[in-house]
Amino acid sequence: MFRRSMQLLILFALCPVIVDGAEPEVRRIDLPGLSALGRPGKPTEPVELTSWDAVKALGAGEDLLQAIKKQVDLEQERLLFVRWQGSGQDRLEPVLTTEPGGDGAVLTFRHQPGRTRDLRQHAAMFAVPRTLKLAHAEPAAANGDVALVKQALQQWGEQRDKFDGNYLYTVSTSSFSGLRTQTTITIRNNKVFRRTFQKFMQPALEPLRPGQPEPVPQGWDEEGDQLGSHQEGAPAITLDALYEKAEPIASRKLEAFEKRYVRTNKQGLLTSCFIIDTRIADDVPIDGLVVNQITLGLPQPDGQPKDAETNR
């Protein structure tokens, strides 16, 4: 049964991809080792390969080269290859259309970014007829990101007013070294009331010498005139002020090495809108905003907001 399933899976992977009922054949070439070829670029702008020397120049070894040759006839076809970094849920699909007044099909690629933060290497190779026209296209997600942000901000305005501008939100950071921070901003009547900062999982310290005092736990609270007096932590601002950067980030044209993430929680409130440089591996700096938790309602003496709705 397992062998039969694997045979069907391999057969499906090698089947021609016919999009929108068009006649030209676009075949996806799925082989191990493709993600090690070339350099990362835009998923919608593949490299065109018309010779085996060009495939070698990408870094293909002899085994991979022979495996590709078994599936592709470069006399009649050409290869399209792209490698990029993105969410594990990223998808790239070929789309065949007909230009107005044109006399043939045009191939573009539709890139659908994933919503998870698990940055991974992706690679895709397609065999297409030499005569098939290729048109580069911007990812359709750009306008989708803007629309998602606008919808989330509208939802936020409704929820904020429902709870009379009383809420708190948390911003967390983490490092590959194990250090984590958490800043909680409490808002009352649409104004910053309190800022709380904590550090967790600090790197191990050297053993204390005899008589040396225990280190003071790192963390603090700010209220009133003290707001903003500490350098660490997320800034003491309302969510409305934080969200001001969302639309510019969502609509910005990306460089080939950049990746944008836009996410909302189950209530439709914006929790992420940022851009990263995919060339950086560890502790990647983000350009934008990340909110880890939003809790709506007025905090009570026990610390729990009245009629709270906690949104992660």
C-alpha positions in Angstrom: 0.0 0.0 0.0 2.8 2.4 0.9 4.7 1.6 -2.3 1.6 2.2 -4.3 1.0 5.5 -2.6 4.5 6.6 -3.3 4.2 5.6 -6.9 1.1 7.7 -7.3 2.7 10.6 -5.5 5.7 10.5 -7.8 3.4 10.2 -10.9 1.4 13.3 -9.7 4.6 15.3 -9.2 5.8 14.6 -12.7 2.4 15.3 -14.4 2.1 18.3 -16.6 0.6 21.4 -15.0 -2.1 22.8 -17.3 -3.4 26.1 -16.0 -6.6 27.8 -17.0 -7.3 25.3 -19.8 -4.4 26.6 -21.9 -2.6 24.3 -24.4 1.1 25.0 -23.6 2.5 22.4 -21.2 4.2 23.7 -18.0 5.8 20.9 -16.1 7.1 21.2 -12.5 10.5 19.4 -12.0 10.6 18.1 -8.4 14.1 16.8 -7.5 16.2 16.7 -4.3 18.9 19.3 -4.2 17.2 22.2 -6.1 17.1 24.4 -3.0 20.9 24.5 -3.1 21.2 26.0 -6.6 21.7 29.6 -7.4 21.0 32.6 -5.2 17.7 33.7 -3.5 15.6 36.1 -5.6 12.0 37.1 -6.3 9.7 34.0 -6.6 7.8 35.7 -9.5 11.0 36.3 -11.5 12.6 32.9 -12.4 15.9 32.5 -14.2 15.6 31.2 -17.7 17.9 28.3 -18.6 18.4 27.3 -22.2 21.5 25.2 -22.0 23.0 22.6 -19.7 26.0 24.8 -19.1 23.6 27.3 -17.6 22.3 24.7 -15.3 25.8 23.8 -14.3 26.5 27.4 -13.6 23.8 27.4 -11.0 25.8 24.8 -9.1 24.2 21.6 -10.2 26.3 18.5 -9.6 26.6 15.6 -12.1 23.9 13.5 -10.4 21.4 16.3 -10.3 22.2 17.3 -13.9 21.6 13.8 -15.2 18.3 13.6 -13.2 17.1 16.8 -14.9 18.2 15.6 -18.3 16.0 12.5 -18.0 12.9 14.8 -17.7 13.8 17.7 -20.0 14.6 18.1 -23.7 16.4 21.5 -24.1 16.0 21.2 -27.8 12.3 21.8 -27.5 12.0 23.2 -24.0 13.7 25.7 -21.6 13.9 25.6 -17.9 12.7 28.3 -15.5 14.2 28.2 -12.0 13.8 30.3 -8.9 14.9 30.1 -5.3 13.6 32.2 -2.5 13.3 32.3 1.3 9.9 32.5 3.0 7.3 31.0 5.2 6.9 27.2 5.2 3.4 27.8 3.8 4.6 29.8 0.7 3.1 28.7 -2.6 4.2 29.4 -6.2 1.9 28.4 -9.1 2.2 29.0 -12.8 -0.6 30.9 -14.5 -1.2 30.9 -18.3 -3.2 33.8 -19.7 -3.9 35.4 -23.1 -2.9 39.0 -23.7 -5.6 41.3 -25.1 -5.1 41.2 -28.9 -2.3 38.7 -28.5 -1.9 35.5 -30.5 -0.6 33.2 -27.8 -0.4 32.3 -24.2 1.7 34.3 -21.6 3.1 32.6 -18.5 3.4 34.4 -15.2 3.8 33.1 -11.6 1.5 33.7 -8.7 3.3 33.8 -5.3 1.1 33.3 -2.2 3.2 34.1 0.9 2.5 31.9 3.9 1.5 33.2 7.3 3.9 31.3 9.5 7.2 32.7 10.7 9.3 29.6 10.0 11.7 31.0 7.5 12.7 28.3 4.9 14.5 27.8 1.7 12.2 27.3 -1.3 13.1 26.3 -4.9 11.0 25.7 -8.0 11.9 24.5 -11.5 9.6 24.3 -14.5 10.1 23.0 -18.0 8.2 25.0 -20.6 8.1 25.2 -24.4 10.8 27.4 -25.9 8.2 29.5 -27.7 6.1 30.2 -24.6 6.3 33.9 -23.6 7.2 34.7 -20.0 6.0 37.9 -18.3 7.3 38.9 -14.9 4.6 39.9 -12.4 4.6 41.4 -9.0 3.3 39.2 -6.2 -0.5 39.4 -6.0 -0.1 39.5 -2.2 1.1 43.1 -2.2 -2.5 44.5 -2.7 -3.8 41.7 -0.5 -1.6 42.8 2.4 -2.8 46.4 2.2 -6.5 45.2 2.1 -5.8 42.9 5.1 -4.3 45.7 7.1 -7.2 48.1 6.3 -9.7 45.5 7.3 -7.8 44.8 10.6 -7.6 48.5 11.5 -11.3 48.9 10.9 -11.9 46.0 13.2 -9.6 47.4 15.8 -11.4 50.8 15.8 -14.7 49.0 16.6 -13.2 46.9 19.4 -11.3 49.8 20.9 -14.5 51.9 21.1 -16.5 49.0 22.4 -14.2 48.9 25.5 -13.9 52.7 25.8 -10.3 52.8 24.9 -9.3 50.5 27.8 -7.0 47.6 26.9 -3.4 46.3 27.3 -1.1 44.7 24.8 2.2 42.8 25.0 5.3 43.0 22.8 7.9 40.3 23.2 11.4 39.8 21.8 13.7 36.8 21.8 17.3 36.0 20.8 19.1 32.9 19.7 21.1 33.2 22.8 18.0 32.5 24.9 17.3 36.0 26.2 13.7 37.0 26.0 12.0 40.3 26.9 8.3 41.2 27.4 6.8 44.7 27.5 3.2 45.2 28.6 1.5 48.5 27.8 -1.7 49.3 29.7 -4.0 51.9 28.1 -6.9 53.7 29.9 -9.3 56.0 28.1 -7.0 55.8 25.0 -4.0 57.1 27.0 -0.9 55.2 28.2 -1.3 54.4 31.9 1.5 51.9 32.7 4.5 50.2 31.1 5.9 47.0 32.5 9.1 45.3 31.4 10.6 41.9 32.2 13.5 39.8 31.2 13.4 36.0 31.0 15.9 33.1 30.5 19.0 35.3 30.9 22.3 33.7 29.9 23.9 31.8 32.8 26.1 34.0 35.1 29.4 33.0 36.7 29.0 31.4 40.2 28.7 34.0 43.0 31.7 34.6 45.1 31.4 34.2 48.9 29.6 37.2 50.3 28.5 38.5 46.9 24.8 39.6 46.8 22.3 37.9 44.6 21.7 39.8 41.3 18.6 41.9 41.4 15.9 40.6 39.0 15.6 42.8 35.9 12.2 44.3 35.4 10.3 47.4 36.2 7.0 49.3 36.1 6.4 52.9 34.9 3.4 55.1 35.6 2.6 58.8 35.5 5.7 61.1 35.1 8.0 58.0 35.0 6.5 56.8 31.7 9.3 56.4 29.1 12.1 56.9 31.7 13.7 53.5 30.9 15.6 52.8 27.7 14.7 49.1 27.4 11.4 47.7 26.2 8.8 48.6 23.6 7.8 52.3 23.5 5.0 53.6 25.7 2.5 54.3 23.0 -1.1 53.3 22.2 -1.9 50.7 19.6 -3.3 53.4 17.4 0.2 55.0 17.3 1.9 51.7 16.7 -0.5 50.9 13.9 0.4 54.1 12.0 3.3 52.3 10.4 1.2 49.3 9.2 -0.1 50.6 5.9 3.2 52.1 4.7 4.9 48.7 5.4 2.1 46.8 3.7 2.3 48.8 0.6 6.0 49.2 0.2 7.7 47.7 -2.8 10.0 44.8 -1.8 13.6 44.3 -2.8 14.5 40.9 -4.1 16.0 39.9 -0.7 13.1 41.1 1.4 10.0 39.3 2.8 6.9 40.8 4.2 4.6 39.2 6.9 1.1 40.5 7.7 -1.0 38.6 10.2 -4.2 39.0 12.2 -5.5 37.0 15.2 -8.7 35.0 15.4 -10.6 38.2 16.2 -9.3 39.9 13.1 -7.0 42.4 14.9 -3.6 43.1 13.4 -0.7 41.4 15.3 2.1 41.5 12.7 3.1 43.8 9.8 6.8 43.7 9.1 9.6 43.2 6.6 12.7 41.2 7.0 16.0 40.8 5.2 16.2 37.2 4.1 20.0 37.3 3.8 20.3 37.4 7.6 20.1 34.1 9.4 20.1 34.8 13.2 18.2 37.5 15.2 16.8 39.0 12.0 15.9 42.6 12.6 12.3 43.5 11.6 11.0 46.7 10.0 7.5 47.1 11.2 5.4 45.9 14.2 4.7 42.7 16.1 2.1 42.5 18.9 2.0 39.2 20.8 -1.2 39.6 22.8 -4.1 42.1 23.0 -6.4 42.1 26.0 -9.5 44.3 25.8 -11.1 45.7 29.0 -10.3 47.8 32.1 -7.8 46.1 34.4 -9.2 45.4 37.9 -7.4 45.1 41.2 -6.8 41.4 40.6 -5.0 42.2 37.4 -7.8 40.7 35.2 -9.6 43.2 32.8 -13.3 43.5 33.4 -15.2 41.8 30.6 -11.9 41.0 29.1 -11.4 39.5 25.7 -7.9 38.2 25.2 -6.7 38.0 21.6 -3.6 36.2 20.7 
